[in-house]
Amino acid sequence: MPCNTIQEVKVKFAITTDRNLLVAALNDAGLNASLVGERITFVNGSYDCRTHEFKFIGLGQKMAEAKVNEFKKLYSKQVVFAQAKRFGWQLKQTGQYEYEVIKR
């Protein structure tokens, strides 16, 4: 591939998302994400809230799919935190992406 070519890859994020939680998940990954209209922009990519597609610049298909899988884990973590806050639960982390819920 010539050095002046920009490679763009799209990956479908096949779940309905809360935009604010997705922004929090991307920021948790250190990607400096922000919501602008129907698009979430972040370092080297974006997410279209209407089509549920991530677009990455400069990544191959396999690497892009691996990133989306990591984003799904981070998004799930944000969902757990949001629900714990909503119901007044305390969380104790027992492992990576593993939490013990303490109900009051």
N, C-alpha and C positions, 0 to 999 in steps of 0.2 A: 504494500500500500504506500503511495507517495506520502512524503512528510507533510504536505499541505492539505491532506484529506482529513476531514472530521468524521469520525465514526459515531453513529447514533444508533442506540439500541432501545427498543420498547419492550416492556414486560408488563403484563396484565396483573393487577392486584385484585384478585377475585373475591374480595369481601367488601361489604358495605362498611364505610369507615366514618368515624367522628373526626372531622377535619382537625379540630384542636388537639385531639389525642395523637393523631398522626404527626402533626407538627412537633408535639412534645417528644414523641418517639424519635423523630429524625434529629431533633436537637440533642437528645440523649446520646445519639451516635456521633455528636460533634459536627453536624452538617450545616449549622447555621440556617435552619429552615424558616420560611415565613410564608404566610397565606396572603395571596394577592388575588382577589376575585375568586375565580374557580380553579386557580392553580396554586400549588405549593411549590415554591422554588427552594433549592438547596444547592450546596456545592456540587458542581458537575452534573446537575440533573434537575428534573421537575416531576410533578405528579399532577395529572389532570383529574380533578374531582368529578367531572361528568363521565369520562370514559373509564376511570379507575386504572389508568395506565401510567406507569413510571417511564420516564425517558431519561436515559443516561448518555452522556457524551464521553467518548474515549474509553469505553469498556466493551469487551466482547460479550456475547450472549450468555455464556456460562457464568462469568463474573457478575453480570447484571442480575441473573437469576439468584445467585448466591446472596447478593446484597438484598434483594427483595425478601428472601427467606429470613435474613437477619432482621429486616424491618418488621416482618410479621411478629417475630419474637419480641422486639422492642415495643411494638404496638400492643401486643397482648399484655405486657407488663404495665403499660399505661392504663389499660382497661381495668386490670386488677386494682391498681392504685386508686383509680377514680371510683370504683365500686366500693372499695374499703372506706374511702372518705365519705361517700354518700350514705353508707349505712353505719358509720361510726365504728368500724372494725379497726383493729390494730393488726399490722403485718409484721411477721418476723421472717427474715430471709434465711432459708435453710440451705440454699445452693443457688447456682446460677439459674435464674428464671424459676426458682422454686420458693414458695412462700407458705408459711403457716398462718392461718387466719385465726385471730383471737376475737371472739364476739363478746361484747359487753352487755 
